[in-house]
Amino acid sequence: MSATPRIIALLSLLAAPCLAAPPAQVHFLTFPKSDAEALGQIDKLNVTIDCSWIASLKGVPELYNIEMGYDMPTQNLLEARPRLGAAAVTLTEWSGVIGVRIPPDADAKSCFAVTVTVEGREGVTRTWSGKQHGLSE
């Protein structure tokens, strides 16, 4: 048997898993602009993602401490707090920063949820989920 058919067979076997699984989509969370003024500077931002995870962070506001972890195997957590009080930014600075992996399979989509709770400098708290971040439910 010549080398060419072997190579073609090997390549097709290697490529099959890549073609079968749809690529995961990453959605960057956005927040309602109407809430930015009421919250003022952000002292604490908590993100909870069920059945997926944070895939990307881009343009994180300066001087924020970011802690990430898992509360349980299917729940990804992120907490952000300013290192210095004067470094706190408004909610609009966080729009488009946190990229969430949208699960491609039906099993994970059935329990997929994103919840964000934000606490402002004056103690005002807001919680958003799903469509409020631009996600389809």
SERO-4910 file (N, C-alpha, C, O; in steps of 0.05 Angstrom, whole numbers):
BEGIN
 pado doro    nc1    nc2    nc3   cac1   cac2   cac3    cc1    cc2    cc3    oc1    oc2    oc3
  Met    A     17    -24      0      0      0      0     18     25      0     37     26     15
  Ser    A     12     43    -17     29     67    -19     24     86      5      4     83     19
  Ala    A     41    105      9     40    123     31     17    143     29      6    152     49
  Thr    A      9    150      5    -12    170      1    -38    162     13    -50    178     27
  Pro    A    -49    138      7    -75    131     19    -73    129     49    -93    136     63
  Arg    A    -50    121     60    -47    120     89    -48    148    101    -61    152    122
  Ile    A    -35    166     88    -35    194     98    -63    206     97    -72    219    116
  Ile    A    -77    201     75   -104    211     73   -123    199     94   -139    213    106
  Ala    A   -120    173     98   -136    160    119   -130    171    147   -148    176    162
  Leu    A   -105    175    153    -97    185    178   -107    214    183   -117    220    204
  Leu    A   -104    231    163   -114    258    164   -144    260    168   -154    276    183
  Ser    A   -159    242    154   -188    243    157   -196    234    185   -216    244    195
  Leu    A   -182    215    196   -188    206    224   -182    228    244   -197    231    263
  Leu    A   -160    242    239   -153    264    258   -171    288    256   -176    301    275
  Ala    A   -182    293    232   -199    316    228   -228    311    236   -242    330    242
  Ala    A   -236    287    237   -264    280    243   -274    292    270   -295    304    270
  Pro    A   -259    289    292   -269    300    317   -271    331    316   -289    342    328
  Cys    A   -254    344    302   -255    373    299   -279    382    284   -291    403    290
  Leu    A   -287    367    264   -310    374    248   -336    367    262   -357    381    257
  Ala    A   -336    348    280   -361    339    293   -370    359    315   -394    363    318
  Ala    A   -351    370    329   -358    388    352   -360    417    342   -341    427    330
  Pro    A   -383    429    347   -385    457    339   -367    474    357   -363    468    380
  Pro    A   -355    496    346   -338    512    362   -354    527    384   -377    535    379
  Ala    A   -341    530    407   -354    545    428   -354    575    422   -335    585    411
  Gln    A   -376    588    428   -379    616    423   -373    631    449   -381    622    471
  Val    A   -360    654    448   -355    670    472   -371    696    469   -370    710    449
  His    A   -387    701    490   -403    726    491   -393    744    513   -389    735    536
  Phe    A   -387    769    506   -378    788    526   -402    802    539   -419    814    525
  Leu    A   -403    801    565   -426    812    580   -428    842    578   -407    856    579
  Thr    A   -452    852    575   -457    880    575   -477    886    597   -492    868    606
  Phe    A   -478    910    606   -496    918    628   -514    941    620   -506    958    603
  Pro    A   -538    942    631   -556    964    624   -544    991    632   -536    995    655
  Lys    A   -543   1009    613   -531   1036    617   -547   1051    638   -537   1068    652
  Ser    A   -573   1046    639   -590   1060    658   -582   1056    687   -587   1073    704
  Asp    A   -570   1033    693   -562   1027    721   -535   1038    728   -529   1040    752
  Ala    A   -519   1046    709   -492   1056    715   -492   1081    733   -476   1083    751
  Glu    A   -511   1099    727   -511   1124    743   -520   1118    772   -509   1130    790
  Ala    A   -540   1101    775   -551   1095    802   -530   1081    819   -529   1086    843
  Leu    A   -513   1065    807   -493   1050    822   -468   1066    828   -455   1062    849
  Gly    A   -461   1085    811   -437   1101    815   -412   1083    812   -412   1065    795
  Gln    A   -392   1088    828   -368   1072    827   -373   1044    839   -388   1041    858
  Ile    A   -361   1023    826   -366    996    834   -345    986    855   -321    986    850
  Asp    A   -356    978    878   -339    967    899   -336    937    898   -317    926    908
  Lys    A   -356    924    885   -355    895    884   -371    885    861   -394    894    857
  Leu    A   -360    867    845   -374    855    822   -371    825    824   -348    814    825
  Asn    A   -393    810    826   -393    781    828   -406    770    803   -428    778    795
  Val    A   -393    750    790   -405    736    767   -406    707    774   -386    695    783
  Thr    A   -429    695    770   -433    666    774   -443    654    747   -462    663    736
  Ile    A   -429    633    738   -436    620    713   -440    591    718   -423    577    728
  Asp    A   -464    582    712   -471    553    715   -467    539    689   -475    549    668
  Cys    A   -455    515    690   -451    497    668   -434    509    645   -437    502    622
  Ser    A   -416    527    652   -397    538    633   -375    552    649   -372    547    673
  Trp    A   -361    571    636   -340    585    650   -333    611    636   -342    617    614
  Ile    A   -316    627    649   -307    652    638   -284    644    619   -264    633    627
  Ala    A   -287    651    594   -268    643    574   -247    665    568   -226    660    558
  Ser    A   -254    690    575   -236    712    568   -242    736    586   -264    741    594
  Leu    A   -221    751    591   -223    777    604   -207    797    586   -183    791    580
  Lys    A   -219    818    578   -204    838    562   -210    866    571   -233    873    576
  Gly    A   -190    881    575   -193    909    583   -203    912    612   -219    930    617
  Val    A   -193    895    630   -201    897    658   -193    924    669   -170    933    665
  Pro    A   -211    939    682   -204    965    693   -179    962    712   -176    942    726
  Glu    A   -162    982    711   -137    981    726   -143    981    756   -164    991    765
  Leu    A   -125    970    771   -125    969    800   -149    955    812   -159    962    833
  Tyr    A   -159    934    798   -179    916    809   -167    889    815   -152    878    798
  Asn    A   -173    878    838   -165    850    844   -186    832    833   -210    836    837
  Ile    A   -178    811    819   -196    792    807   -190    765    820   -168    755    821
  Glu    A   -211    752    831   -209    725    842   -228    708    826   -252    715    822
  Met    A   -218    684    817   -235    666    803   -233    638    816   -212    631    827
  Gly    A   -254    623    814   -254    596    825   -279    581    819   -296    590    803
  Tyr    A   -282    558    831   -305    541    827   -318    537    854   -304    528    873
  Asp    A   -344    542    856   -359    537    881   -367    507    882   -368    495    903
  Met    A   -372    496    859   -377    468    855   -368    461    827   -362    480    812
  Pro    A   -367    436    819   -356    430    792   -370    443    768   -357    447    748
  Thr    A   -395    451    771   -409    463    748   -414    493    751   -429    504    736
  Gln    A   -401    505    771   -406    534    776   -380    549    777   -363    544    795
  Asn    A   -376    568    758   -351    584    757   -357    611    769   -378    623    764
  Leu    A   -339    621    786   -343    646    800   -321    666    794   -298    659    790
  Leu    A   -328    692    793   -309    713    791   -318    735    810   -341    742    812
  Glu    A   -298    746    824   -303    769    842   -282    790    835   -258    784    834
  Ala    A   -291    815    832   -273    838    827   -278    860    847   -301    867    853
  Arg    A   -256    870    859   -257    892    878   -234    911    872   -213    903    865
  Pro    A   -239    937    876   -217    956    871   -196    953    893   -203    949    917
  Arg    A   -171    955    886   -149    953    906   -149    978    923   -144    977    947
  Leu    A   -155   1001    911   -156   1026    925   -184   1038    920   -194   1036    898
  Gly    A   -195   1050    940   -222   1062    937   -224   1081    914   -244   1082    900
  Ala    A   -204   1097    910   -204   1117    889   -202   1105    861   -208   1118    841
  Ala    A   -194   1079    860   -191   1066    834   -217   1054    823   -218   1046    800
  Ala    A   -239   1055    839   -264   1043    831   -275   1058    806   -273   1083    805
  Val    A   -285   1043    787   -296   1054    763   -326   1049    762   -337   1034    778
  Thr    A   -340   1061    742   -368   1057    739   -374   1032    724   -357   1019    713
  Leu    A   -399   1024    724   -408    999    711   -402    999    681   -397    978    670
  Thr    A   -404   1022    668   -399   1023    639   -371   1013    632   -366   1003    610
  Glu    A   -351   1017    651   -324   1008    646   -322    977    646   -302    966    636
  Trp    A   -342    963    657   -342    934    658   -357    922    635   -355    898    630
  Ser    A   -372    937    620   -386    926    596   -366    917    575   -348    932    568
  Gly    A   -369    892    566   -351    881    546   -325    870    556   -307    864    540
  Val    A   -321    868    582   -296    859    594   -296    829    599   -276    816    594
  Ile    A   -319    818    607   -320    790    616   -332    773    594   -355    776    586
  Gly    A   -316    754    583   -325    736    561   -333    709    572   -318    696    586
  Val    A   -358    702    567   -370    677    577   -372    657    554   -382    664    533
  Arg    A   -363    632    559   -366    611    539   -395    602    538   -406    594    558
  Ile    A   -406    603    514   -434    593    509   -431    564    503   -418    557    483
  Pro    A   -443    546    519   -440    517    513   -453    509    487   -475    517    481
  Pro    A   -439    492    471   -450    484    445   -469    460    447   -485    455    429
  Asp    A   -468    445    469   -484    421    471   -510    426    487   -511    443    505
  Ala    A   -530    410    481   -556    414    493   -556    409    523   -571    422    537
  Asp    A   -541    389    532   -540    383    560   -531    406    577   -543    414    597
  Ala    A   -509    418    569   -498    441    584   -516    466    580   -519    481    599
  Lys    A   -528    469    557   -546    492    553   -570    491    571   -581    511    578
  Ser    A   -579    467    578   -603    464    594   -599    475    622   -618    483    635
  Cys    A   -574    476    632   -570    487    659   -553    513    658   -546    524    679
  Phe    A   -546    522    634   -529    546    631   -543    571    642   -566    576    635
  Ala    A   -529    586    659   -540    611    670   -517    629    677   -496    620    686
  Val    A   -522    655    674   -502    676    682   -517    696    700   -538    707    692
  Thr    A   -506    700    723   -517    720    742   -495    738    751   -473    729    759
  Val    A   -500    764    750   -480    784    759   -493    801    780   -515    812    777
  Thr    A   -479    804    803   -488    822    824   -466    843    828   -443    837    830
  Val    A   -475    868    829   -456    891    831   -464    908    855   -488    913    859
  Glu    A   -444    915    871   -449    933    893   -434    960    888   -410    960    883
  Gly    A   -449    981    889   -438   1008    885   -426   1019    911   -430   1008    933
  Arg    A   -412   1041    908   -399   1054    931   -419   1063    953   -412   1062    976
  Glu    A   -443   1070    945   -463   1080    964   -480   1057    976   -499   1062    989
  Gly    A   -472   1032    970   -487   1009    981   -510   1000    963   -524    981    970
  Val    A   -514   1013    940   -535   1005    922   -526    979    908   -503    976    899
  Thr    A   -544    959    907   -538    933    895   -557    927    873   -581    933    875
  Arg    A   -547    915    851   -563    907    828   -555    879    820   -531    871    822
  Thr    A   -574    863    811   -569    836    800   -582    834    773   -605    841    769
  Trp    A   -566    822    754   -576    817    727   -571    789    719   -553    776    730
  Ser    A   -587    779    700   -582    752    689   -591    750    661   -607    767    651
  Gly    A   -581    730    647   -591    723    620   -593    746    600   -573    758    593
  Lys    A   -617    751    591   -622    771    570   -612    799    577   -607    815    559
  Gln    A   -610    805    602   -601    832    611   -572    836    604   -562    859    603
  His    A   -558    814    598   -530    816    589   -527    813    559   -504    813    549
  Gly    A   -549    811    545   -548    807    516   -547    778    509   -543    771    485
  Leu    A   -552    760    528   -552    731    522   -580    722    514   -600    734    523
  Ser    A   -582    703    496   -608    692    489   -614    670    509   -596    655    516
  Glu    A   -639    667    517   -645    647    537   -662    625    525   -669    606    538
***
